[in-house]
Amino acid sequence: MKKITFYQFALLMIIVLLVGCNGDVNSGSNNTIDSTNNNDVEEEVLTFGHAISSNPETSHYQQFADKFKEELESKTEGKLTLEIHPNEELGNEREMAEDVQTGSLDIIITAVGPLGNFSDLSNVLNMPFLFDGYDHVHRVLDGEIGEEINEDLLNNNFKVLAWADGGFSIIGNNKNQIKSVEDLKGLKIRTLENVIEEDTFKFFGANPTQMAGDELYTGLEQGTIDGIYKPRLSLVTDGFDEVLEYLTIANHNFLTVPVVMNSDKFNSYPEDIQNKIIEAAEAARDHEREFIQEKDEEAIEILEDKGVDIIKYGEIDIESFKSKAEDLYEQYNQYEDIINKIQEAR
């Protein structure tokens, strides 16, 4: 028998070691090292801001925030916790959006209007009479069209975690019943800081007026503005039934509500933590959507019981509004392709 040289012995040992290592790697998932588990993430508090009430009985933003906090902290085993700041504690929606973009604020839930100042494509969601109902909204925002809008927001440093619902807006005022678009002529209607929403009311014949959210109640009370438009639940949440005489359910605008995170912050986490953040946001989205739809009808009953004069959809010359909206669509013809896609999703 030939003797095994030192070099042959060394080579044999290397082969044995390699085979052994390879066997460990492929011997099953229980032995696989997860390089992106929660233990790789240091404990961190994420700051979450929103602009409306912290009362979970009436605030859909707070409903989202509370559910998101619960899901996020559970899924990350407490590695990521959420610090919630409601009631514009961190600024109005435009200011908070700017802070998310720069990274001085982590996450917000907001009306899409202020984001239109940063992402042109998301502005299309502010067009009037764009959606037929909740199912239509969800098909659009949870599908390919939503992904297209998400990409445009991502280019501006906003990572969309989920799209929540705000509901259809009601036009409220203290001057007169609004049954046709002519009844809006000359009324000072507060609009969000968004060019399409301003132009919508210009085309409707009103006088769009800028005013901070925390000044609206006093503005209506003192007559500085004649009216506002808000989702029905928000009217109850913020007590506007006390300072509005007339409400018109024209359903001209559906308030889409993106939940956005600073994209650099999101990308700083390993992939499995990113997935858990998204999963937590989607669970909170589903919870919030169910809440808002349930409370929408209740809100109308509450407003009627409080004596507000409500003009229902069937009592309105809706075509007079839609005719003016068509003129607005012609002005914003750069959105023609995506609007066609949204309409085809009906």
ABEGO torsion letter per residue (X at the ends): XBBBBAAAAAAAAAAAAAAAAAAAAAAEAAABBBAABAAABBBBBBBBBBABBABAAABAAAAAAAAAAAAAAAAAGGABBBBBBBGGAAEBAAAAAAAAAAGABABBBBBAAAAAAABAAAAAAABBGABAEAAAAAAAAABAAAAAAAAAAAAAGBBBABBBBAEBBBBBBAABBBABAAAABGBBBBBBBBAAAAAAAAAAGBBBBBBBAAAAAAAAAAGABABBBBBAAAAAAAGAAAABABBBBAGABBBBBBBBBBAAAAAABBAAAAAAAAAAAAAAAAAAAAAAAAAAAAAAAAAAAAGBBBBBAAABBAAAAAAAAAAAAAABAAAAAAAAAAAAAX
